[in-house]
Amino acid sequence: MITCVPKQIQRSPLPLRSMHAIASTRRRVLAVGLIGPGRVGSTLLDQLRTAQPRLARDSGLELKLCGVVASKRMWLDCDDAELNGRHDGAQVWRPNDLDAFAEHVRGSDGRHALLIDCSANDDVASHYAHWLAAGIHVVTPNKLAGSGPLSRWQEIRAACVGGARFRYEATVCAGLPVVQTLRDLLDTGDELQAVEGMFSGTLAWLCNRHDGQHPFSTLVREAHALGYTEPDPRDDLSGLDVARKLVILAREAGWPLSLEDVDLQGLVPEALATLPREQFMERLHELDAPMATRLAEARATGGVLRHVAHLDRHGHASVRLAVLPATHAFAHSRLTDNVVQFSTRRYCDNPLLVQGPGAGPEVTAAGVFADLLRIAESLAVKA
Ligand SMILES: NC(=O)c1ccc[n+]([C@@H]2O[C@H](COP(=O)([O-])OP(=O)(O)OC[C@H]3O[C@@H](n4cnc5c(N)ncnc54)[C@H](OP(=O)(O)O)[C@@H]3O)[C@@H](O)[C@H]2O)c1
């Protein structure tokens, strides 16, 4: 028998006073330290500041910004009236010292502490295991831990057994719910069979626009001018960033993949790979003929060219330019969209798709913020 609950009861919100009562009994304080106040990090700080009153009011969560560290220096006890009213005027500048920074954020009063790594630095990633073992939660959009040496990754996972949590949703397709979707599938007993995706907004845009009207190099220059590429477009064209995302997803599924296991076919010819950036940009036209040939091959079969990452349960992983049928889901992606397709035991005939913009400071910071909130949600109330 199915019981229907009247609509007005289903939708009736809690009276405001009850919400405030719940918020005050669930009051949790989370000490936060931000590593890397660059594009994503500073956008995240803005988002945290804006959300702070709502979080305190609706869910009893008080975020206490204790410090910010950049590549050369750090600020402790940040002077931020909204995020950290208690420390007003106490800002102190010092040279970068990650250990001292983490100790400062953790404090000595047994409080909840969380570090947000918004750098792209490997040395910072090397500290995660130590921080987690010390009980400090870590969230990050930095791909270097998830796709770096497997032994370091395993140490990081092992360091979480004490209860500290490590989350990294924004490492794959920025704010899109990709890692969490995979986690939910696995946690509910599904089995991953394959992942296929377009993980680079830049390469998706280039493939969408490459229709034979303009040389490929013209499109790369246009993407560069629009800020769609990294400062050195080879960082996108090499496919390395895409391979890193594939490794992160494989490890999430419990498959011990490393970067060197990925069959990576980049778009940059060997002769151009190590040139200084300016010389590479001058010789960009050398990509035109091979890309025109690939496009003609695709068209001869009625297909389209797409930059695709593929992973299956046998451990086969590849990143390459592929010819796909015009009916394929990836043939209809828009602009710089990322697409991830999970084939699982449950989603086998019709795979599960996650699609949308997969880069940019706003959506990436929001992905990091959502990770922070998931951790905060699980925190015990401390006196
Ligand atoms: N931008 C996106 O759309 C996007 C999308 C997905 C993922 N991500 C990832 O998000 C992260 C941040 O990207 P971003 O675009 O914000 O980069 P960014 O603007 O270059 O900022 C990087 C920040 O990291 C700091 N930093 C570097 N080394 C450090 C160290 N050893 N200790 C402390 N701080 C250090 C830099 O400090 P200085 O200011 O002193 O140089 C800078 O503030 C990267 O891992 C990136 O791969 C970005």
The ligand as a Gaussian input file, in Angstrom:
#p B3LYP/6-31G(d) Opt

LIG

0 1
 N       41.030000      27.329000     -12.532000
 C       40.204000      26.320000     -12.818000
 O       39.253000      26.452000     -13.596000
 C       40.423000      24.972000     -12.177000
 C       39.546000      23.912000     -12.468000
 C       39.715000      22.675000     -11.813000
 C       40.774000      22.512000     -10.938000
 N       41.645000      23.564000     -10.718000
 C       42.742000      23.355000      -9.802000
 O       42.628000      24.298000      -8.739000
 C       43.919000      24.631000      -8.247000
 C       44.063000      26.142000      -8.246000
 O       43.929000      26.634000      -9.561000
 P       44.018000      28.221000      -9.846000
 O       43.538000      28.403000     -11.215000
 O       43.384000      28.971000      -8.724000
 O       45.613000      28.458000      -9.767000
 P       46.393000      29.823000      -9.486000
 O       45.540000      31.010000      -9.773000
 O       47.708000      29.680000     -10.190000
 O       46.657000      29.832000      -7.889000
 C       47.541000      28.958000      -7.292000
 C       47.807000      29.441000      -5.867000
 O       48.624000      28.467000      -5.221000
 C       49.631000      29.158000      -4.481000
 N       50.772000      28.292000      -4.236000
 C       51.650000      27.755000      -5.109000
 N       52.580000      27.029000      -4.470000
 C       52.278000      27.083000      -3.152000
 C       52.860000      26.540000      -1.975000
 N       53.962000      25.792000      -2.018000
 N       52.279000      26.812000      -0.787000
 C       51.176000      27.568000      -0.708000
 N       50.570000      28.119000      -1.803000
 C       51.118000      27.879000      -3.003000
 C       49.955000      30.356000      -5.329000
 O       50.620000      31.320000      -4.538000
 P       51.185000      32.719000      -5.133000
 O       49.981000      33.603000      -5.192000
 O       52.196000      33.168000      -4.162000
 O       51.750000      32.386000      -6.485000
 C       48.555000      30.786000      -5.791000
 O       47.957000      31.600000      -4.799000
 C       44.924000      23.909000      -9.156000
 O       45.313000      22.704000      -8.565000
 C       44.099000      23.631000     -10.410000
 O       44.563000      22.503000     -11.132000
 C       41.479000      24.773000     -11.298000

